[in-house]
Amino acid sequence: MEMAIGGGGWDSNNDIVHFHGYPSGYGKFPKGDDILPEDLPNKREVNKDTYIKLFESNEDISFHTFENGDEFYQYISKNGPNGTFDPRFMRKNDGGEKAFKYFSYSDYQIEPNNVKIFVIKINDIVAGMAHIRKSESKENTWFLSHISIDPLYENKGYASMLSNYMFKWFRDNNINFETSSYTEEGYIKLKPLFNRLSLKYDVKFIDKGKL
């Protein structure tokens, strides 16, 4: 499933796997840092079958924040097979797989110190990413450029998990969050999720309407 801007809860049949726009992802508890949301999603965000399957699986799910574009580039440049550049972040005409539809080289090249990238890892493999950029016009505000899940990991609720992690970061850092105009599908799926999460984490959310 793809959309210009879209998102949803934990429904395995309707999970949002891609988000893209410009302003005007539980299995075993992961090891290491404080990476999971501190509380479980409410029942409106959880599809029972998905929840059970994830907890019965052997997937080790973790999250990570890349503090700038350079740090993210260094990671993907050596995270592929045998320490090579991860082909999922390369264009097909460059010999890559382009698994993350809305990812582009500009994500880490343009003003790398004004971006952050959140990722969800499954068994230490990046399954999804969210790219945010510091607003040039609004103080203490960051906007979401895109969220994308590798098609191999779609329909498991990972986009919703990643959104939870992202909103927790906004709250912990006292950051306002801005999105952009929604497509029809994004308006139905992502807008309600973001509004729920903004209330859950008490984050100021600058929302938009449809395109």
Backbone as CSV, one residue per row, in Angstrom:
resi,resn,N_x,N_y,N_z,CA_x,CA_y,CA_z,C_x,C_y,C_z
1,MET,0.840,-1.187,0.000,0.000,0.000,0.000,0.875,1.236,0.000
2,GLU,0.549,2.198,-0.838,1.333,3.417,-0.913,0.395,4.614,-0.989
3,MET,0.893,5.748,-0.543,0.083,6.947,-0.592,1.001,8.150,-0.509
4,ALA,0.490,9.285,-0.912,1.301,10.489,-0.809,1.514,10.839,0.651
5,ILE,0.444,10.819,1.439,0.560,10.952,2.885,-0.473,10.035,3.473
6,GLY,-0.065,9.092,4.306,-1.070,8.191,4.862,-0.543,7.425,6.032
7,GLY,-1.438,6.797,6.790,-1.000,6.041,7.952,-2.168,5.402,8.629
8,GLY,-1.896,4.506,9.583,-2.994,3.850,10.264,-2.565,3.196,11.531
9,GLY,-3.482,2.510,12.171,-3.215,1.874,13.455,-2.524,0.551,13.290
10,TRP,-2.868,-0.394,14.140,-2.174,-1.673,14.146,-2.948,-2.747,13.422
11,ASP,-3.808,-2.372,12.519,-4.597,-3.345,11.776,-3.719,-3.997,10.728
12,SER,-3.493,-5.308,10.846,-2.566,-5.980,9.939,-3.058,-5.958,8.506
13,ASN,-4.361,-5.778,8.306,-4.880,-5.755,6.950,-4.903,-4.353,6.364
14,ASN,-4.686,-3.357,7.205,-4.767,-1.979,6.736,-3.605,-1.144,7.244
15,ASP,-2.482,-1.773,7.467,-1.353,-1.029,8.011,-0.833,-0.043,6.974
16,ILE,-0.349,1.082,7.455,0.186,2.086,6.558,1.669,1.849,6.397
17,VAL,2.097,1.669,5.180,3.489,1.323,4.954,4.300,2.450,4.339
18,HIS,3.658,3.485,3.843,4.410,4.597,3.271,3.756,5.917,3.628
19,PHE,4.580,6.900,3.902,4.114,8.271,4.127,5.078,9.181,3.388
20,HIS,4.547,10.201,2.766,5.444,11.130,2.064,4.788,12.492,1.992
21,GLY,5.544,13.541,2.218,4.982,14.876,2.085,5.993,15.943,2.429
22,TYR,5.683,17.141,2.120,6.543,18.270,2.438,5.671,19.324,3.082
23,PRO,6.167,20.114,4.021,5.307,21.022,4.752,4.924,22.198,3.872
24,SER,4.075,22.820,4.053,3.677,24.016,3.290,4.286,25.129,3.844
25,GLY,7.055,0.455,13.748,7.131,-0.485,13.522,7.309,-1.287,14.675
26,TYR,5.631,-5.358,17.967,6.396,-5.901,19.108,6.662,-7.423,18.945
27,GLY,7.849,-7.750,18.982,8.148,-9.173,19.081,8.802,-9.368,20.419
28,LYS,9.969,-9.967,20.471,10.702,-10.020,21.726,11.095,-8.595,22.094
29,PHE,11.100,-8.304,23.386,11.546,-6.964,23.752,13.009,-6.822,23.374
30,PRO,13.356,-5.730,22.723,14.726,-5.557,22.248,15.706,-5.319,23.373
31,LYS,16.959,-5.553,23.035,18.025,-5.316,23.995,18.518,-3.882,23.863
32,GLY,19.144,-3.369,24.895,19.777,-2.065,24.760,18.948,-0.927,25.269
33,ASP,18.979,0.205,24.510,18.404,1.444,25.004,16.912,1.383,25.228
34,ASP,16.422,2.504,25.727,14.985,2.655,25.926,14.376,2.973,24.570
35,ILE,13.957,1.912,23.858,13.558,2.125,22.479,12.093,1.879,22.211
36,LEU,11.416,1.175,23.109,10.000,0.948,22.887,9.175,2.034,23.557
37,PRO,7.985,2.318,23.020,7.091,3.220,23.730,6.879,2.704,25.141
38,GLU,6.743,3.619,26.091,6.709,3.195,27.484,5.432,2.477,27.867
39,ASP,4.372,2.636,27.082,3.147,1.895,27.368,2.619,1.322,26.062
40,LEU,1.807,0.290,26.183,1.255,-0.351,25.000,0.187,0.533,24.380
41,PRO,-0.020,0.428,23.062,-1.069,1.214,22.416,-2.437,0.851,22.974
42,ASN,-3.379,1.765,22.873,-4.716,1.433,23.338,-5.390,0.499,22.351
43,LYS,-6.531,-0.033,22.726,-7.138,-1.104,21.930,-7.547,-0.653,20.537
44,ARG,-7.766,0.650,20.351,-8.096,1.111,19.010,-6.908,1.012,18.080
45,GLU,-5.706,0.953,18.632,-4.494,0.918,17.811,-4.006,-0.506,17.568
46,VAL,-4.635,-1.489,18.207,-4.123,-2.851,18.145,-5.108,-3.790,17.477
47,ASN,-4.646,-4.505,16.487,-5.406,-5.589,15.914,-5.005,-6.858,16.671
48,LYS,-5.961,-7.545,17.252,-5.677,-8.674,18.149,-4.808,-9.731,17.490
49,ASP,-5.139,-10.115,16.259,-4.374,-11.163,15.592,-2.930,-10.737,15.368
50,THR,-2.732,-9.465,14.953,-1.379,-8.966,14.739,-0.606,-8.967,16.044
51,TYR,-1.241,-8.515,17.105,-0.614,-8.435,18.426,-0.125,-9.812,18.874
52,ILE,-0.988,-10.816,18.738,-0.630,-12.175,19.162,0.499,-12.728,18.307
53,LYS,0.403,-12.549,16.997,1.432,-13.070,16.101,2.797,-12.464,16.402
54,LEU,2.826,-11.158,16.661,4.094,-10.501,16.935,4.725,-11.016,18.218
55,PHE,3.920,-11.218,19.264,4.479,-11.676,20.514,4.863,-13.152,20.470
56,GLU,4.263,-13.901,19.556,4.615,-15.311,19.430,5.769,-15.512,18.455
57,SER,6.157,-14.461,17.758,7.221,-14.587,16.769,8.581,-14.526,17.441
58,ASN,9.615,-14.787,16.646,10.979,-14.711,17.148,11.654,-13.419,16.723
59,GLU,10.859,-12.433,16.346,11.431,-11.194,15.851,11.948,-10.338,17.002
60,ASP,13.154,-9.849,16.836,13.760,-8.923,17.792,13.582,-7.531,17.219
61,ILE,12.691,-6.746,17.810,12.341,-5.442,17.273,12.994,-4.350,18.096
62,SER,13.651,-3.415,17.420,14.307,-2.314,18.106,14.169,-1.049,17.273
63,PHE,14.470,0.083,17.910,14.373,1.378,17.255,15.677,2.140,17.454
64,HIS,15.942,3.074,16.531,17.159,3.870,16.656,16.927,5.245,16.036
65,THR,17.540,6.266,16.627,17.484,7.613,16.084,18.847,8.012,15.537
66,PHE,18.911,8.354,14.263,20.122,8.894,13.670,20.043,10.406,13.806
67,GLU,21.027,10.994,14.440,20.962,12.399,14.816,21.188,13.370,13.660
68,ASN,21.698,12.882,12.550,21.889,13.750,11.377,22.043,12.886,10.134
69,GLY,22.047,13.540,8.981,22.139,12.816,7.721,23.454,12.091,7.539
70,ASP,24.552,12.683,8.016,25.856,12.041,7.865,25.922,10.720,8.625
71,GLU,25.356,10.718,9.830,25.361,9.492,10.640,24.571,8.392,9.954
72,PHE,23.430,8.762,9.349,22.620,7.774,8.644,23.347,7.252,7.413
73,TYR,24.002,8.150,6.679,24.741,7.733,5.486,25.847,6.743,5.858
74,GLN,26.576,7.036,6.927,27.647,6.138,7.366,27.102,4.756,7.688
75,TYR,25.907,4.730,8.243,25.301,3.440,8.609,24.907,2.632,7.374
76,ILE,24.143,3.228,6.460,23.663,2.457,5.304,24.786,2.153,4.326
77,SER,25.895,2.917,4.375,26.993,2.680,3.435,27.774,1.410,3.763
78,LYS,27.575,0.855,4.936,28.305,-0.365,5.302,27.408,-1.421,5.916
79,ASN,26.079,-1.260,5.740,25.148,-2.196,6.359,24.575,-3.207,5.374
80,GLY,25.092,-3.223,4.151,24.628,-4.185,3.165,25.384,-5.501,3.268
81,PRO,25.178,-6.404,2.314,25.876,-7.700,2.332,27.391,-7.522,2.389
82,ASN,28.014,-8.236,3.297,29.473,-8.203,3.453,30.015,-6.790,3.683
83,GLY,29.226,-5.970,4.382,29.690,-4.646,4.738,29.645,-3.624,3.620
84,THR,28.884,-3.909,2.563,28.770,-2.974,1.438,27.586,-2.029,1.659
85,PHE,27.394,-1.103,0.718,26.265,-0.165,0.788,24.971,-0.951,0.695
86,ASP,24.040,-0.677,1.611,22.757,-1.392,1.622,22.013,-1.112,0.321
87,PRO,21.808,-2.120,-0.531,21.196,-1.885,-1.856,19.761,-1.394,-1.779
88,ARG,19.105,-1.565,-0.639,17.715,-1.114,-0.516,17.605,0.407,-0.506
89,PHE,18.731,1.083,-0.301,18.751,2.539,-0.316,19.381,3.080,-1.590
90,MET,19.544,2.218,-2.590,20.121,2.626,-3.859,19.067,2.567,-4.956
91,ARG,19.163,3.488,-5.904,18.243,3.487,-7.033,18.493,2.257,-7.912
92,LYS,17.447,1.795,-8.578,17.572,0.605,-9.406,18.555,0.806,-10.558
93,ASN,18.588,2.025,-11.103,19.530,2.252,-12.208,20.972,2.366,-11.721
94,ASP,21.162,2.361,-10.388,22.513,2.310,-9.815,22.835,0.907,-9.311
95,GLY,21.980,-0.057,-9.660,22.203,-1.433,-9.232,21.579,-1.772,-7.897
96,GLY,20.751,-0.867,-7.386,20.123,-1.098,-6.089,18.739,-1.694,-6.200
97,GLU,18.046,-1.743,-5.055,16.716,-2.342,-5.000,15.629,-1.311,-4.730
98,LYS,16.006,-0.136,-4.219,15.075,0.948,-3.909,13.842,0.432,-3.173
99,ALA,14.070,-0.208,-2.012,12.982,-0.764,-1.225,12.145,0.317,-0.543
100,PHE,12.790,1.427,-0.199,12.088,2.505,0.495,11.707,3.558,-0.534
101,LYS,10.479,3.491,-0.992,10.054,4.244,-2.164,10.376,5.729,-2.086
102,TYR,10.113,6.353,-0.941,10.246,7.798,-0.851,11.601,8.262,-0.356
103,PHE,12.481,7.331,-0.054,13.831,7.713,0.331,14.577,8.246,-0.887
104,SER,15.342,9.316,-0.678,16.184,9.845,-1.751,17.523,10.279,-1.170
105,TYR,18.519,10.411,-2.018,19.845,10.801,-1.551,19.816,12.148,-0.834
106,SER,18.886,12.998,-1.225,18.810,14.317,-0.595,18.448,14.223,0.884
107,ASP,17.922,13.084,1.318,17.559,12.913,2.726,18.757,13.122,3.642
108,TYR,19.949,12.777,3.175,21.124,12.961,4.019,22.115,13.978,3.445
109,GLN,21.867,14.442,2.208,22.797,15.380,1.582,22.448,16.843,1.834
110,ILE,21.159,17.161,1.871,20.727,18.545,2.030,20.610,18.900,3.509
111,GLU,21.397,19.856,3.944,21.392,20.300,5.337,21.361,19.113,6.301
112,PRO,22.380,18.270,6.254,22.375,17.041,7.066,22.236,17.278,8.560
113,ASN,22.632,18.445,9.032,22.527,18.713,10.467,21.133,19.158,10.887
114,ASN,20.244,19.342,9.914,18.881,19.750,10.222,17.868,18.639,9.971
115,VAL,18.347,17.396,9.918,17.450,16.257,9.744,17.716,15.216,10.820
116,LYS,16.704,14.409,11.076,16.854,13.237,11.930,16.109,12.096,11.256
117,ILE,16.605,10.887,11.448,15.990,9.719,10.823,15.763,8.665,11.894
118,PHE,14.510,8.261,12.042,14.149,7.209,12.980,13.994,5.910,12.193
119,VAL,14.489,4.810,12.740,14.332,3.528,12.053,13.790,2.479,13.018
120,ILE,13.084,1.518,12.462,12.667,0.327,13.186,13.444,-0.837,12.589
121,LYS,14.089,-1.625,13.453,14.889,-2.765,13.001,14.223,-4.070,13.406
122,ILE,14.257,-5.029,12.489,13.778,-6.374,12.761,14.975,-7.299,12.660
123,ASN,15.332,-7.917,13.781,16.541,-8.752,13.817,17.746,-7.985,13.266
124,ASP,17.859,-6.727,13.694,18.972,-5.844,13.364,19.006,-5.418,11.901
125,ILE,17.900,-5.581,11.176,17.798,-5.124,9.789,16.786,-3.988,9.738
126,VAL,17.134,-2.876,9.100,16.213,-1.751,8.998,14.992,-2.177,8.181
127,ALA,13.824,-2.125,8.825,12.581,-2.503,8.158,11.754,-1.287,7.766
128,GLY,11.989,-0.169,8.441,11.234,1.041,8.141,11.968,2.272,8.625
129,MET,11.633,3.408,8.045,12.310,4.645,8.405,11.337,5.819,8.365
130,ALA,11.626,6.823,9.191,10.872,8.075,9.179,11.890,9.206,9.127
131,HIS,11.677,10.138,8.224,12.616,11.239,8.014,11.948,12.549,8.410
132,ILE,12.560,13.297,9.345,12.018,14.594,9.731,13.066,15.673,9.484
133,ARG,12.584,16.889,9.281,13.475,18.021,9.005,13.058,19.216,9.855
134,LYS,14.039,19.967,10.313,13.776,21.142,11.123,13.101,22.224,10.291
135,SER,12.040,22.803,10.841,11.319,23.853,10.131,12.156,25.124,10.054
136,GLU,12.125,25.767,8.899,12.846,27.021,8.721,12.010,28.219,9.168
137,SER,10.709,28.025,9.277,9.823,29.155,9.557,9.166,29.113,10.934
138,LYS,9.136,27.943,11.559,8.471,27.811,12.854,9.477,27.384,13.920
139,GLU,9.484,28.105,15.023,10.420,27.818,16.101,10.091,26.498,16.789
140,ASN,11.137,25.738,17.112,10.994,24.499,17.868,10.047,23.505,17.195
141,THR,10.068,23.474,15.877,9.149,22.625,15.117,9.909,21.827,14.065
142,TRP,9.552,20.548,13.961,10.112,19.680,12.925,8.958,19.121,12.112
143,PHE,9.187,18.930,10.800,8.136,18.362,9.972,8.562,17.012,9.406
144,LEU,7.562,16.221,9.122,7.794,14.874,8.614,7.873,14.887,7.096
145,SER,8.995,14.428,6.548,9.143,14.313,5.099,8.505,13.033,4.583
146,HIS,8.806,11.912,5.250,8.210,10.645,4.812,8.397,9.549,5.853
147,ILE,7.511,8.572,5.796,7.657,7.300,6.508,7.539,6.216,5.454
148,SER,8.425,5.227,5.517,8.370,4.149,4.530,8.809,2.839,5.166
149,ILE,8.105,1.757,4.814,8.420,0.412,5.294,8.847,-0.451,4.114
150,ASP,9.924,-1.193,4.289,10.368,-2.141,3.268,9.213,-3.101,2.964
151,PRO,8.846,-3.301,1.682,7.729,-4.192,1.332,7.813,-5.582,1.968
152,LEU,9.035,-6.060,2.256,9.166,-7.372,2.893,8.614,-7.385,4.313
153,TYR,8.426,-6.201,4.899,7.964,-6.106,6.284,6.613,-5.402,6.399
154,GLU,5.892,-5.311,5.299,4.604,-4.628,5.321,3.547,-5.444,6.060
155,ASN,2.473,-4.742,6.451,1.276,-5.356,7.023,1.511,-6.058,8.360
156,LYS,2.429,-5.522,9.148,2.671,-6.062,10.492,2.562,-4.977,11.567
157,GLY,2.122,-3.798,11.196,1.961,-2.729,12.166,3.222,-1.949,12.454
158,TYR,4.274,-2.144,11.672,5.552,-1.497,11.971,5.498,0.021,11.788
159,ALA,4.706,0.503,10.834,4.599,1.951,10.645,3.977,2.612,11.869
160,SER,3.008,1.943,12.475,2.384,2.478,13.680,3.353,2.458,14.857
161,MET,4.148,1.397,14.963,5.151,1.327,16.029,6.174,2.448,15.858
162,LEU,6.610,2.648,14.625,7.590,3.686,14.348,7.016,5.067,14.656
163,SER,5.741,5.267,14.356,5.093,6.541,14.670,5.036,6.763,16.173
164,ASN,4.753,5.708,16.941,4.771,5.800,18.399,6.142,6.247,18.891
165,TYR,7.167,5.627,18.364,8.535,5.958,18.772,8.864,7.409,18.427
166,MET,8.442,7.847,17.252,8.705,9.204,16.812,8.007,10.218,17.721
167,PHE,6.752,9.975,18.058,6.026,10.904,18.918,6.624,10.928,20.324
168,LYS,7.129,9.803,20.778,7.793,9.782,22.088,9.025,10.680,22.046
169,TRP,9.737,10.677,20.922,10.901,11.557,20.778,10.470,13.019,20.801
170,PHE,9.387,13.357,20.104,8.879,14.727,20.128,8.575,15.154,21.566
171,ARG,7.897,14.276,22.307,7.554,14.612,23.686,8.799,14.786,24.549
172,ASP,9.717,13.839,24.479,10.896,13.872,25.336,11.794,15.071,25.050
173,ASN,11.713,15.589,23.818,12.560,16.723,23.449,11.782,18.028,23.334
174,ASN,10.514,17.987,23.773,9.665,19.184,23.772,9.630,19.844,22.395
175,ILE,9.371,19.023,21.376,9.361,19.475,19.990,7.930,19.484,19.447
176,ASN,7.591,20.518,18.689,6.314,20.546,17.986,6.453,19.772,16.678
177,PHE,5.363,19.152,16.262,5.392,18.306,15.064,4.425,18.838,14.013
178,GLU,4.920,18.945,12.798,4.097,19.430,11.690,4.037,18.390,10.576
179,THR,2.868,18.202,10.033,2.744,17.342,8.860,2.356,18.217,7.675
180,SER,1.985,17.600,6.585,1.586,18.356,5.401,0.242,17.858,4.909
181,SER,-0.194,18.330,3.780,-1.528,17.991,3.289,-1.642,16.502,2.960
182,TYR,-2.830,15.967,3.194,-3.074,14.529,3.041,-3.708,14.175,1.701
183,THR,-3.364,13.004,1.194,-4.146,12.406,0.125,-5.432,11.880,0.764
184,GLU,-6.355,11.393,-0.040,-7.607,10.857,0.493,-7.344,9.703,1.459
185,GLU,-6.482,8.780,1.042,-6.186,7.626,1.890,-5.420,8.033,3.148
186,GLY,-4.486,8.972,2.987,-3.745,9.454,4.143,-4.644,10.168,5.128
187,TYR,-5.628,10.883,4.601,-6.563,11.597,5.464,-7.345,10.616,6.334
188,ILE,-7.675,9.472,5.780,-8.439,8.456,6.516,-7.563,7.707,7.515
189,LYS,-6.341,7.399,7.121,-5.489,6.522,7.927,-4.522,7.265,8.840
190,LEU,-3.732,8.169,8.290,-2.656,8.771,9.071,-3.132,9.886,9.992
191,LYS,-4.048,10.691,9.514,-4.531,11.817,10.313,-5.078,11.362,11.670
192,PRO,-5.945,10.331,11.732,-6.438,9.883,13.043,-5.323,9.326,13.935
193,LEU,-4.377,8.604,13.349,-3.274,8.045,14.136,-2.446,9.159,14.760
194,PHE,-2.069,10.154,13.963,-1.255,11.243,14.473,-1.991,12.047,15.541
195,ASN,-3.273,12.244,15.349,-4.033,12.973,16.355,-4.127,12.188,17.663
196,ARG,-4.277,10.861,17.585,-4.285,10.037,18.802,-2.937,10.112,19.499
197,LEU,-1.862,10.004,18.711,-0.530,10.002,19.308,-0.172,11.369,19.887
198,SER,-0.650,12.434,19.270,-0.362,13.762,19.817,-1.008,13.923,21.193
199,LEU,-2.190,13.335,21.380,-2.846,13.370,22.694,-2.160,12.422,23.671
200,LYS,-1.792,11.256,23.194,-1.142,10.265,24.049,0.170,10.791,24.621
201,TYR,0.956,11.472,23.792,2.267,11.955,24.220,2.292,13.455,24.521
202,ASP,1.116,14.090,24.448,1.002,15.514,24.751,1.987,16.333,23.897
203,VAL,1.903,16.124,22.594,2.756,16.814,21.627,1.914,17.800,20.823
204,LYS,2.402,19.019,20.670,1.704,19.987,19.840,1.805,19.534,18.392
205,PHE,0.664,19.328,17.764,0.590,18.773,16.417,0.000,19.803,15.478
206,ILE,0.786,20.236,14.500,0.318,21.186,13.489,-0.182,20.367,12.304
207,ASP,-1.469,20.193,12.233,-2.072,19.289,11.256,-2.466,20.050,9.990
208,LYS,-2.731,19.314,8.936,-3.154,19.887,7.668,-4.381,19.143,7.168
209,GLY,-5.016,19.664,6.145,-6.160,19.012,5.534,-5.750,18.204,4.315
210,LYS,-6.686,17.968,3.427,-6.406,17.190,2.222,-5.694,18.048,1.183
211,LEU,-5.064,17.343,0.254,-4.411,18.040,-0.866,-5.447,18.782,-1.704
